[in-house]
Amino acid sequence: MARDRKGFTLIEGIFSMFLIFLVLGALTYTLRQAGQVKSNLKNMGELSEIVQVMAMLKADLGAALKVTSPSEGSGSDRVSLDRIDSGLSIQARINDFDDFEPFDSIDQVQVSYFLEAGLLKRQSRTSLGVRAVERLIQVTEFEARRESGEDLVTVTFETSNSRRSVRHSLKVALR
């Protein structure tokens, strides 16, 4: 006499539950890893912006002919300097046959970094009055300090996101 089977045995039920938990565990692990990858990409993007701003600050301060702010022995909420306009080639800076001074004021640009409404901005103004303002990065604090007797400018700024605040510092030796 053959028995009609209706339903599952206990072993079959336990095995199917094991398979369901195995699939759910793998799915949970995969979703958690995807969230971490997304978070890491966001952090790397923020870090890349910070590195670009620091490189720009270092390049401008390193090429400065004159730093007007911060003055020696004090701190400031602004970095202001005069430098050669990097958009001009050496041929454009030596205009005439008798003009052998590639550092004329006409060839210079005034550059300023300052904090406005939570954004670090870079303003450049040529001797012809052409002005450009770039929005660089969101910061909560910005300070520049120049030690007396040293040709060293220290720029400090703080960035923050939803998880933490980070203070960044850059020291640049002037010629």
C-alpha positions as CSV (number, residue, x, y, z in Angstrom):
1,M,0.0,0.0,0.0
2,A,1.5,3.2,-1.1
3,R,1.3,6.3,1.1
4,D,0.3,9.6,-0.4
5,R,2.8,12.3,0.7
6,K,1.4,15.7,1.3
7,G,3.8,18.3,2.7
8,F,7.5,18.3,3.6
9,T,9.4,16.2,6.0
10,L,11.2,17.9,8.9
11,I,14.6,17.4,7.1
12,E,13.4,19.0,3.9
13,G,12.0,21.9,5.8
14,I,15.2,22.5,7.7
15,F,17.3,22.2,4.5
16,S,15.1,24.7,2.6
17,M,15.3,27.2,5.6
18,F,19.1,26.7,5.5
19,L,19.2,27.6,1.8
20,I,17.0,30.7,2.3
21,F,19.2,31.9,5.2
22,L,22.3,31.3,3.0
23,V,20.9,33.4,0.1
24,L,19.7,36.1,2.5
25,G,23.1,36.2,4.2
26,A,24.9,36.5,0.9
27,L,22.5,39.3,-0.2
28,T,23.0,41.2,3.0
29,Y,26.8,40.9,2.8
30,T,26.7,42.1,-0.9
31,L,24.5,45.1,-0.1
32,R,26.7,46.1,2.9
33,Q,29.8,45.9,0.7
34,A,28.1,48.0,-2.0
35,G,27.2,50.7,0.7
36,Q,30.8,50.8,1.9
37,V,32.1,51.1,-1.7
38,K,29.7,54.0,-2.3
39,S,30.8,55.7,0.9
40,N,34.5,55.2,0.1
41,L,34.0,56.7,-3.4
42,K,32.4,59.7,-1.8
43,N,35.2,60.1,0.7
44,M,37.8,59.8,-2.1
45,G,36.0,62.5,-4.1
46,E,36.1,64.8,-1.1
47,L,39.7,64.0,-0.5
48,S,40.6,64.7,-4.2
49,E,39.0,68.1,-4.0
50,I,41.0,68.9,-0.8
51,V,44.2,67.8,-2.5
52,Q,43.5,69.9,-5.6
53,V,42.8,73.0,-3.4
54,M,46.0,72.4,-1.5
55,A,48.0,72.0,-4.7
56,M,46.5,75.2,-6.1
57,L,47.4,77.1,-2.9
58,K,50.9,75.7,-2.9
59,A,51.4,76.6,-6.6
60,D,50.2,80.2,-6.1
61,L,52.2,80.7,-2.9
62,G,55.3,79.1,-4.5
63,A,55.1,81.4,-7.5
64,A,54.3,84.5,-5.5
65,L,56.3,87.6,-6.3
66,K,54.8,89.4,-3.2
67,V,52.5,88.2,-0.5
68,T,50.3,91.0,0.8
69,S,48.2,89.0,3.2
70,P,48.8,87.7,5.8
71,S,51.4,90.2,6.7
72,E,54.6,89.1,8.5
73,G,54.0,88.2,12.1
74,S,50.2,88.0,11.9
75,G,47.3,85.9,10.9
76,S,44.5,86.6,8.5
77,D,41.3,85.2,7.1
78,R,42.6,85.8,3.6
79,V,45.6,84.9,1.5
80,S,46.5,87.7,-1.1
81,L,49.5,87.6,-3.4
82,D,50.9,88.9,-6.7
83,R,52.2,86.4,-9.2
84,I,53.0,86.1,-12.9
85,D,49.9,85.4,-14.9
86,S,50.2,81.7,-15.6
87,G,48.0,82.1,-18.7
88,L,50.7,84.2,-20.4
89,S,53.6,82.5,-22.3
90,I,57.1,84.0,-22.0
91,Q,56.8,85.3,-25.6
92,A,53.7,87.2,-24.6
93,R,55.4,88.6,-21.6
94,I,58.3,90.0,-23.6
95,N,56.3,92.2,-25.9
96,D,58.8,94.4,-27.7
97,F,62.4,94.1,-28.8
98,D,63.4,96.5,-26.0
99,D,61.2,94.9,-23.3
100,F,63.3,92.3,-21.6
101,E,61.5,92.4,-18.2
102,P,59.1,89.4,-18.0
103,F,58.0,90.4,-14.5
104,D,56.3,93.8,-15.3
105,S,53.2,94.6,-13.4
106,I,51.2,94.2,-16.7
107,D,52.2,90.6,-16.7
108,Q,51.1,90.0,-13.1
109,V,47.8,88.8,-11.6
110,Q,46.5,89.4,-8.1
111,V,45.3,86.2,-6.4
112,S,43.2,86.0,-3.2
113,Y,41.8,83.1,-1.3
114,F,39.0,83.8,1.2
115,L,36.0,82.3,2.9
116,E,32.6,83.5,1.9
117,A,29.3,81.9,3.0
118,G,31.0,78.6,3.9
119,L,32.8,78.4,0.6
120,L,36.6,78.8,0.0
121,K,36.9,81.0,-3.0
122,R,39.8,82.0,-5.3
123,Q,39.7,85.4,-6.9
124,S,42.2,86.5,-9.6
125,R,42.4,89.9,-11.1
126,T,44.7,90.9,-13.9
127,S,46.2,94.4,-14.4
128,L,43.7,94.9,-17.2
129,G,40.9,94.5,-14.7
130,V,39.7,91.1,-15.8
131,R,38.4,89.3,-12.7
132,A,37.6,85.7,-12.1
133,V,36.1,84.1,-9.0
134,E,36.3,80.3,-8.5
135,R,34.3,78.4,-5.9
136,L,36.7,75.8,-4.6
137,I,35.4,73.8,-1.6
138,Q,33.1,74.0,1.4
139,V,35.0,74.8,4.6
140,T,34.0,75.9,8.1
141,E,37.2,77.7,9.0
142,F,40.0,79.3,7.0
143,E,43.1,81.0,8.4
144,A,46.5,82.0,7.1
145,R,49.5,82.8,9.3
146,R,52.9,84.2,8.4
147,E,55.6,83.9,11.1
148,S,57.8,86.9,11.7
149,G,61.3,86.6,10.5
150,E,60.5,83.5,8.5
151,D,59.4,83.3,4.9
152,L,56.8,80.6,5.7
153,V,53.1,80.8,5.2
154,T,50.8,78.3,7.0
155,V,47.3,77.9,5.7
156,T,44.8,76.0,7.8
157,F,41.2,75.2,6.9
158,E,38.6,72.8,8.3
159,T,36.2,70.7,6.2
160,S,33.3,68.8,7.6
161,N,30.7,66.3,6.4
162,S,27.9,64.5,8.1
163,R,30.3,62.2,10.1
164,R,33.3,64.3,11.1
165,S,35.3,67.5,10.8
166,V,38.9,67.4,9.6
167,R,41.5,70.2,10.0
168,H,43.9,70.5,7.1
169,S,47.2,72.4,7.2
170,L,49.6,73.5,4.5
171,K,53.0,75.1,5.0
172,V,54.7,76.8,2.1
173,A,58.1,78.4,2.1
174,L,58.3,81.6,0.2
175,R,61.5,82.1,-1.9
